[in-house]
Amino acid sequence: MSSEKKSKKKTKIIVPAVAVVLLAGVAASVTVTAQNEYKLIRQFGKVDRVIDAPGISFRIPFLESTQSLPKETLLYDLAASDVITKDKKTMISDSYVLWRISDPLKFAQTLNSSIESGESRINTAVYNATKNAISSLTQDQVITSRDGELSQMVLNAIGTNMDQYGIELIKFETKQLDLPDDNKEAVYERMISERDNIAATYKAEGSSEAKVIRNTTDKEVAIQISEAKKQAEILEAEGEQEYMKILAEAYGEKDRQEFYSFVRSLDALKNSMTGGDKTVILSADSPIAQIFNGE
């Protein structure tokens, strides 16, 4: 084989090798950032910059390395733990937290980009805040607290403490806040007894109030009836007075008096004729007989 042919063969081998190296270099310099992640660009182990927008970016091959951190909301489920109320009663708190990395650079610098370390800080902060919040309430207050009230107390207690780690707590929720099995029944019985006492008090107060209302109503009715009777007697007396006045005016003259006496005599005769026997025996000096005799 001639030297010219050998030279052409070497050239053909070198060209593909250079192309492969160039392609590898280009591939190593391209960084793809997804929608749900941050990209940390490290140079000699130290974070040089953070890419938080999705898309393609470039880095120096073999000199800079990349690391991904989650950008979406994360769930951390805390282990159930005992907490003590203000009145020294034990309860079991089972809760969870929604959180996210708000500052990836701080998160990388303080927690070495470790999700486990972040969850450990969250666990400590939330447990202490929950313990302090519940310790400020009695057991009854904890049981009867409104939805979200305890959660807000815990978040307020934590405040901005997690900012130093580049972490934002979005939501804290208590899945279950229960009593230990050994004293659950006793607590329930005590609560039932207290509710029964409250119900009995309300019932007694209602009965007392009803009695006052009935007595007041009876008194008002009695007064109204008395006033009505008084008014009726007055009207009746006035009617009798008017009646007598009308009679006096009607029979004031002598001929009218005689006619009135005649009508009264007929009424008396009519009233005396009772039963099946319609025979009336009158003495000669009877006023009625005198009327019929024309006297």
C-alpha positions in Angstrom: 0.0 0.0 0.0 1.4 3.3 -1.0 2.0 6.2 1.5 -0.7 8.3 -0.2 -3.4 5.7 0.5 -2.3 5.4 4.1 -2.6 9.2 4.6 -6.1 9.3 3.2 -7.1 6.4 5.6 -5.8 8.2 8.7 -7.6 11.4 7.6 -10.9 9.5 7.3 -10.5 8.1 10.8 -9.5 11.4 12.5 -12.5 13.4 11.1 -15.2 11.2 12.7 -13.4 11.2 16.0 -13.3 15.0 16.1 -17.0 15.2 15.2 -17.8 12.8 18.1 -15.8 14.9 20.5 -17.4 18.1 19.3 -20.9 16.6 19.6 -20.1 15.4 23.1 -18.8 18.8 24.1 -22.0 20.5 22.7 -24.2 18.0 24.5 -22.3 18.5 27.8 -22.7 22.3 27.5 -26.5 22.2 27.0 -28.7 22.3 30.1 -32.5 21.7 29.9 -34.6 23.2 32.7 -38.1 21.7 33.2 -41.2 23.7 34.2 -41.2 22.1 37.7 -37.5 22.5 38.7 -34.7 24.9 39.4 -31.2 24.3 37.9 -28.2 25.1 40.0 -25.0 25.7 38.0 -22.0 24.8 40.2 -18.4 25.7 39.5 -15.9 23.8 41.6 -18.8 22.7 43.9 -20.0 26.3 44.6 -23.3 27.5 43.2 -22.5 30.1 40.5 -26.0 30.8 39.3 -29.5 29.6 39.4 -31.8 29.0 36.4 -35.5 29.2 37.4 -37.0 29.7 33.9 -37.8 26.6 31.8 -35.9 26.2 28.6 -32.4 25.5 27.3 -29.3 27.2 28.7 -25.6 26.5 28.4 -22.7 25.8 30.8 -19.0 25.3 30.5 -18.4 21.5 29.9 -16.4 19.6 32.4 -15.9 22.9 34.5 -19.5 23.5 35.5 -21.9 20.9 36.8 -25.7 21.1 37.3 -28.1 20.1 40.1 -31.9 20.0 40.0 -34.2 21.2 42.9 -38.0 20.8 42.8 -39.9 23.9 42.1 -43.4 22.5 42.7 -45.3 22.4 46.0 -44.1 19.5 48.3 -45.9 17.5 50.9 -44.3 16.6 54.2 -46.3 14.3 56.5 -45.3 14.8 60.2 -45.2 11.8 62.5 -48.0 11.7 65.1 -46.7 13.1 68.4 -48.0 13.8 71.9 -48.8 17.4 72.9 -49.9 18.7 76.3 -52.8 21.2 76.7 -53.0 24.1 79.0 -54.9 22.0 81.6 -52.2 19.3 81.5 -54.1 16.9 79.3 -52.3 14.8 76.7 -53.4 14.7 73.1 -52.1 13.1 69.9 -51.4 15.5 67.0 -51.2 14.1 63.4 -50.6 16.8 60.8 -49.0 17.6 57.5 -47.4 20.6 55.8 -47.4 21.9 52.2 -44.1 23.7 51.4 -41.9 24.8 48.6 -38.4 26.1 47.9 -38.8 29.8 47.6 -35.1 30.7 47.4 -33.0 27.9 45.8 -29.7 29.6 46.4 -30.4 29.9 50.2 -31.6 26.4 50.2 -28.4 25.2 48.6 -26.2 27.3 50.8 -27.8 26.5 54.2 -29.1 22.9 53.6 -26.7 21.7 50.9 -29.6 21.2 48.6 -30.9 18.4 50.7 -34.7 17.9 50.7 -34.3 15.6 53.8 -32.5 18.4 55.7 -35.3 20.8 54.7 -38.0 18.4 56.0 -36.0 18.0 59.2 -36.0 21.8 59.8 -39.8 21.9 59.0 -40.5 19.1 61.4 -38.7 20.8 64.2 -40.3 24.2 63.6 -43.9 22.8 63.1 -43.7 20.5 66.1 -42.5 23.3 68.4 -45.2 25.7 67.1 -47.9 23.1 67.5 -46.8 22.2 71.0 -46.8 25.9 72.0 -50.2 26.6 70.4 -51.9 23.7 72.0 -50.3 24.4 75.4 -52.0 27.8 75.3 -55.4 26.1 75.0 -57.5 23.9 77.3 -58.5 20.5 76.0 -62.1 21.6 75.5 -60.9 24.6 73.5 -58.7 22.4 71.3 -61.6 19.9 70.7 -64.1 22.7 70.0 -61.8 25.0 68.0 -63.0 26.0 64.5 -61.5 24.6 61.4 -58.3 26.4 60.5 -58.0 28.3 63.8 -55.3 26.0 65.2 -53.6 25.9 61.8 -53.4 29.7 61.7 -52.0 29.8 65.2 -49.2 27.4 64.2 -48.3 29.3 61.1 -48.3 32.6 63.0 -46.0 31.0 65.6 -43.5 29.9 62.9 -43.7 33.3 61.2 -40.7 33.9 58.9 -38.3 31.5 60.6 -38.1 29.2 57.6 -37.0 32.1 55.3 -33.4 31.7 56.4 -33.4 28.3 54.6 -35.2 29.5 51.5 -38.3 27.6 52.5 -41.9 28.8 52.4 -44.6 27.1 54.4 -47.8 27.3 52.3 -50.2 25.4 54.5 -50.4 23.5 57.8 -53.3 21.2 58.5 -54.1 18.8 61.3 -55.3 15.5 60.0 -56.3 14.3 63.4 -56.2 15.6 66.9 -57.2 12.8 69.2 -57.0 11.6 72.8 -54.9 8.8 74.0 -56.8 5.5 74.2 -56.3 5.2 78.0 -58.3 8.3 78.9 -60.5 8.9 75.8 -63.5 7.3 77.4 -63.2 9.3 80.6 -62.9 12.5 78.7 -65.9 11.7 76.6 -68.0 10.9 79.7 -66.9 14.2 81.4 -67.8 16.2 78.3 -71.2 14.5 78.1 -71.8 15.3 81.7 -70.9 18.9 81.2 -73.2 19.2 78.2 -76.0 17.7 80.2 -75.4 20.2 83.0 -75.5 23.0 80.4 -78.7 21.7 78.9 -80.3 21.4 82.3 -79.3 25.0 83.1 -80.8 26.2 79.8 -84.0 24.2 80.5 -84.3 25.7 84.0 -83.8 29.2 82.8 -86.3 28.6 80.0 -88.9 27.3 82.5 -88.3 30.3 84.8 -88.7 32.7 81.9 -91.8 30.9 80.7 -93.4 31.2 84.2 -92.6 34.9 84.4 -94.2 35.4 80.9 -97.3 33.3 81.9 -97.7 35.3 85.2 -97.4 38.6 83.4 -99.9 37.5 80.7 -102.4 36.2 83.3 -102.2 39.5 85.2 -102.7 41.5 82.0 -105.7 39.3 81.0 -107.2 39.7 84.4 -106.8 43.4 84.3 -108.4 43.5 80.8 -111.3 41.3 81.9 -111.9 43.5 84.9 -111.8 46.6 82.8 -114.2 45.0 80.3 -116.7 44.1 83.1 -116.5 47.6 84.5 -117.1 49.1 81.1 -120.0 46.7 80.6 -121.6 47.6 83.9 -121.2 51.3 83.1 -122.8 50.8 79.7 -125.6 48.7 81.2 -126.4 51.4 83.8 -126.4 54.0 81.2 -128.7 51.9 79.1 -131.1 51.4 82.0 -131.0 55.1 82.7 -131.8 55.9 79.1 -134.5 53.3 79.1 -136.2 54.8 82.1 -135.9 58.2 80.6 -137.6 57.0 77.4 -140.4 55.4 79.4 -140.9 58.5 81.5 -141.1 60.6 78.4 -143.4 58.1 76.7 -145.9 57.6 79.5 -145.7 61.0 81.1 -149.2 62.0 80.0 -152.3 60.5 81.7 -153.8 58.8 78.6 -150.5 57.2 77.9 -150.3 56.0 81.4 -153.7 54.3 81.2 -152.6 52.6 77.9 -149.4 51.4 79.5 -151.4 50.0 82.5 -153.7 48.3 80.0 -150.7 46.7 78.1 -149.1 45.6 81.4 -152.4 44.0 82.5 -152.6 42.1 79.3 -149.1 40.8 79.7 -149.8 39.7 83.2 -152.9 37.9 82.0 -151.0 36.2 79.2 -148.3 35.0 81.6 -150.9 33.6 84.0 -152.5 31.5 81.3 -150.2 28.5 81.4 -150.8 24.8 80.9 -153.7 23.2 79.1 -156.4 25.0 81.1 -156.9 28.4 79.6 -159.7 29.5 82.0 -158.9 32.5 84.2 -161.1 33.3 87.2 -160.8 36.9 88.2 -162.4 38.7 91.2 -164.6 41.6 90.6 -162.2 44.0 92.1 -159.2 42.7 90.0 -157.6 45.5 87.9 -157.7 43.2 84.9 -161.5 42.5 85.4 -162.0 46.2 85.7 -160.3 46.7 82.3 -162.6 44.2 80.7 -165.6 45.7 82.5 -164.6 49.1 81.0 -164.0 50.7 84.4 
